[in-house]
Amino acid sequence: MSRLNVISPERIDFVGADRNTMVGDRWCPANPRGSVLFLHGGGQTRHSWARTAERLAAAGWTAITVDARGHGDSAWTAQYRLDDFVADLREILDQLETPRAVVGASLGGRTILTAEGENPSMCSAVALVDIAPNINRAEQQRVQSFLGAAPDGFRSLDEAAAAIDAYRPGGTKRNPQGLRKNLRQRDDGRWYWHWDPKFLEFGTDPENSSTERLNRAASGISVPTLLVRGTRSGMVSADSAADLMNRIPHGELAEVDAGHMITGDDNGVFTERLTTFFDEHAASRRNL
């Protein structure tokens, strides 16, 4: 994308399902072609989408990123169930202009899959990033173990970056200073993940990752759908992706050379594929 088209984001606040405050950023081009809402994965923040949102806005789309409940600058809440994240999404969509496409990674994708499948045509289009009903449970446990591995925080940003690099070998090395948006330094001088530790309970409840429920939801999706899978992902296998596409026969599958954290591993290729998906459906008059 041309740097001449760079658009600065503005803060936007939403009200969630429990009247909880949810904080987002919005990139608004002069003559928007449509709106795209981004939902991050568990343990991340809205800033994980910043480069993609900026590039999408440069291509003419209003891009909105939002911190999930208990993450980033959004409010911590009493509970973190899949139904709570789904209810928050519905509230946010009610507060946005229509039509609106939605992109979600991991937890965000699971939220979209459930919300759209159980209440069809909430969204105008959906893009699911390395998530499917049938996932590798061992890899899911590895993610949960990583998220809970530093309850006492990190001595420095360098230590946090090293922990991330060890968790995802082969990925792009993290810039420690770039982690300032994902961690917060407390009075004790240590750096802590910028999310509610209670969120870890999400992974202990099997109802939050029910394969049966997600499969039913997938079969109910009728809007344009894109699944982006990382070929080095341990979370979503080729067979799992194929099964999801069988349940969404009009869906499109794109594979990129990346791990589960696709936006960080291969952001340029991911954004290019996402932009192509939106351009194609806009050109075919399928409103986004």
C-alpha positions in Angstrom: 0.0 0.0 0.0 1.2 3.5 -0.7 2.4 5.4 2.4 0.6 8.4 0.9 -2.7 6.8 1.8 -1.9 6.3 5.5 -4.9 7.1 7.7 -4.5 7.7 11.5 -6.9 5.8 13.7 -9.4 7.4 16.2 -10.6 5.9 19.4 -14.1 4.5 19.4 -16.0 3.1 22.5 -18.7 0.5 22.4 -21.1 -0.8 25.1 -21.0 -4.5 25.5 -23.7 -7.0 26.5 -23.3 -6.4 30.2 -23.1 -2.6 29.7 -19.3 -3.1 29.8 -17.1 -0.6 28.1 -15.3 -1.9 25.0 -12.6 0.1 23.4 -11.6 0.2 19.8 -9.8 2.0 17.0 -11.3 3.2 13.7 -9.5 4.0 10.5 -11.8 6.1 8.3 -11.0 6.7 4.6 -12.6 9.7 2.9 -15.0 7.7 0.7 -15.4 4.3 2.4 -16.4 1.2 0.4 -17.7 -0.5 3.5 -16.8 -1.4 7.1 -14.7 -4.2 8.4 -14.6 -5.1 12.1 -11.7 -7.1 13.5 -11.8 -9.4 16.6 -8.5 -10.6 18.0 -7.5 -13.9 19.6 -7.5 -14.8 23.2 -4.7 -13.0 25.2 -4.2 -10.5 22.4 -5.4 -6.9 22.0 -6.8 -4.8 19.2 -3.3 -3.7 18.4 -2.5 -7.1 16.8 -4.6 -5.9 13.8 -3.1 -2.4 13.5 -1.0 -3.0 10.4 -3.8 -4.9 8.6 -6.4 -2.2 9.5 -4.1 0.6 8.3 -3.5 -1.2 5.0 -7.2 -2.1 4.5 -8.2 1.6 5.2 -5.6 2.7 2.6 -7.5 0.5 0.1 -10.8 2.3 0.9 -12.4 0.3 3.8 -13.3 1.6 7.1 -11.4 -0.6 9.5 -12.4 -1.1 13.2 -10.4 -3.0 15.8 -11.8 -3.7 19.2 -10.5 -5.1 22.5 -12.5 -8.1 23.7 -14.0 -8.0 27.2 -11.2 -8.5 29.7 -8.5 -7.6 27.2 -6.5 -4.4 26.4 -8.4 -1.2 27.4 -11.9 -2.9 27.6 -13.5 -3.5 30.9 -12.8 -6.7 32.9 -16.1 -8.6 33.6 -17.4 -11.2 35.9 -17.3 -14.0 33.4 -15.8 -15.1 30.1 -17.9 -17.6 28.2 -18.3 -18.0 24.5 -21.9 -16.7 24.8 -20.6 -13.5 26.4 -18.2 -12.8 23.6 -21.0 -13.6 21.1 -23.4 -11.2 22.9 -20.7 -8.5 22.9 -20.3 -8.9 19.1 -24.0 -8.6 18.6 -24.1 -5.4 20.6 -21.2 -3.9 18.7 -22.7 -4.7 15.3 -26.0 -3.0 16.4 -23.9 0.1 17.1 -22.2 0.1 13.7 -23.6 1.3 10.4 -24.6 -1.5 8.0 -23.5 -3.4 6.1 -20.4 -4.7 7.9 -17.9 -7.5 7.4 -16.2 -9.2 10.3 -12.7 -10.7 10.6 -11.7 -12.9 13.6 -8.6 -14.8 14.7 -8.8 -17.8 17.0 -11.2 -16.7 19.8 -12.5 -13.9 17.6 -13.1 -16.3 14.7 -14.9 -18.7 17.0 -17.1 -15.9 18.2 -18.0 -14.9 14.7 -18.6 -18.5 13.6 -21.0 -19.0 16.4 -22.7 -15.6 16.2 -23.3 -15.6 12.4 -24.2 -19.3 12.2 -26.8 -19.1 15.0 -28.2 -15.7 13.8 -27.7 -15.7 10.0 -27.0 -12.5 8.1 -25.8 -10.5 11.1 -22.7 -9.9 9.1 -22.3 -9.1 5.4 -19.2 -11.3 5.1 -16.9 -13.2 7.4 -13.2 -14.0 7.4 -12.0 -16.7 9.9 -8.3 -16.7 10.7 -6.8 -20.1 11.6 -9.9 -21.4 13.5 -12.3 -24.2 12.8 -14.7 -26.3 14.8 -12.3 -29.2 14.9 -9.0 -28.1 16.3 -5.9 -29.8 17.7 -6.7 -30.0 21.4 -3.1 -30.6 22.3 -2.1 -27.3 20.6 -5.0 -25.6 22.3 -3.6 -26.7 25.6 -0.2 -25.5 24.6 -1.6 -22.0 24.0 -3.4 -22.0 27.3 -0.3 -23.1 29.1 1.7 -20.3 27.5 -1.0 -17.7 28.5 -0.8 -18.9 32.1 2.9 -19.4 32.3 3.8 -15.9 33.7 1.4 -15.1 36.5 4.1 -12.9 38.1 4.8 -11.0 34.9 8.2 -10.4 33.3 11.3 -8.6 34.5 11.6 -6.7 31.2 10.1 -6.4 27.7 13.1 -8.3 26.5 12.2 -11.2 28.7 8.6 -11.2 27.4 9.8 -11.1 23.8 12.1 -14.0 24.4 9.2 -16.0 25.9 7.1 -15.3 22.8 9.9 -16.3 20.4 10.4 -19.5 22.3 6.6 -20.3 22.1 6.5 -19.7 18.3 9.9 -20.8 16.9 10.4 -19.9 13.3 8.1 -16.9 13.4 9.2 -13.3 13.1 11.2 -12.2 16.1 9.3 -9.8 18.3 10.5 -6.3 18.8 10.4 -5.9 22.6 9.3 -2.2 22.3 6.4 -3.3 20.2 5.1 -5.3 23.2 4.2 -2.1 25.1 0.7 -2.2 23.7 0.2 -5.8 24.9 1.7 -5.5 28.4 1.4 -3.0 31.2 4.1 -2.2 33.7 2.8 -2.2 37.3 4.1 -0.5 40.4 6.4 -3.4 41.1 8.3 -2.7 37.9 7.3 -5.9 36.2 5.4 -6.3 32.9 2.1 -8.2 32.8 -0.1 -9.3 30.0 -2.8 -6.7 29.4 -5.8 -9.0 30.0 -7.8 -10.2 33.0 -6.2 -13.4 34.5 -9.7 -14.7 35.1 -10.0 -15.1 31.3 -7.9 -18.2 31.6 -11.1 -19.9 32.9 -12.4 -19.7 29.3 -10.2 -22.6 28.3 -11.2 -24.9 31.1 -14.9 -24.9 30.2 -15.5 -27.4 27.3 -18.7 -25.6 26.4 -16.6 -22.7 25.1 -15.1 -24.9 22.4 -17.9 -27.4 21.7 -17.2 -29.0 18.3 -20.8 -30.0 17.9 -22.1 -26.5 18.4 -19.5 -24.9 16.1 -20.3 -27.5 13.4 -24.0 -26.7 13.6 -23.2 -23.0 13.4 -20.9 -23.4 10.4 -23.7 -25.1 8.5 -25.9 -22.0 9.0 -23.5 -19.5 7.5 -24.7 -18.2 4.1 -22.7 -14.9 3.7 -19.4 -14.7 1.8 -16.8 -16.6 3.9 -13.1 -16.8 3.8 -11.0 -19.2 5.9 -7.3 -18.3 6.2 -5.1 -21.2 7.5 -1.5 -21.1 8.4 0.2 -24.1 6.8 2.6 -24.3 9.8 -0.3 -24.0 12.3 -0.6 -26.7 14.8 -4.1 -25.6 15.6 -6.0 -26.1 12.3 -5.1 -29.1 10.2 -5.7 -29.3 6.4 -8.4 -31.9 7.1 -10.1 -29.6 9.7 -10.1 -26.8 7.2 -11.5 -29.0 4.5 -14.3 -30.2 6.8 -15.2 -26.6 7.5 -15.3 -25.8 3.8 -17.6 -28.8 3.3 -20.0 -27.3 5.8 -19.7 -23.9 4.1 -19.6 -24.9 0.5 -19.6 -21.4 -0.8 -16.6 -20.6 1.4 -13.1 -19.9 0.1 -9.9 -21.3 1.6 -6.6 -19.4 1.6 -3.4 -20.9 2.9 -0.4 -18.9 3.9 3.1 -19.9 5.0 2.6 -19.0 8.7 1.8 -20.5 12.1 -1.3 -20.0 14.2 -0.4 -16.3 14.8 -0.9 -15.5 11.1 -1.1 -11.7 11.4 2.3 -11.6 13.1 4.1 -14.3 11.0 3.1 -13.2 7.5 1.1 -10.0 7.8 1.7 -8.8 4.3 0.5 -11.9 2.5 -2.5 -12.2 4.9 -3.6 -8.6 4.3 -3.2 -9.0 0.6 -5.5 -12.1 0.6 -8.0 -10.4 2.8 -8.1 -7.3 0.6 -8.6 -9.4 -2.5 -11.5 -11.2 -0.8 -13.3 -8.0 0.0 -12.5 -6.5 -3.5 -13.9 -9.6 -5.3 -17.2 -9.5 -3.4 -17.5 -5.8 -3.8 -16.9 -6.1 -7.5 -19.6 -8.8 -7.7 -22.1 -6.5 -6.1 -22.3 -8.5 -3.0 -22.5 -5.6 -0.6 -19.9 -5.5 2.3 
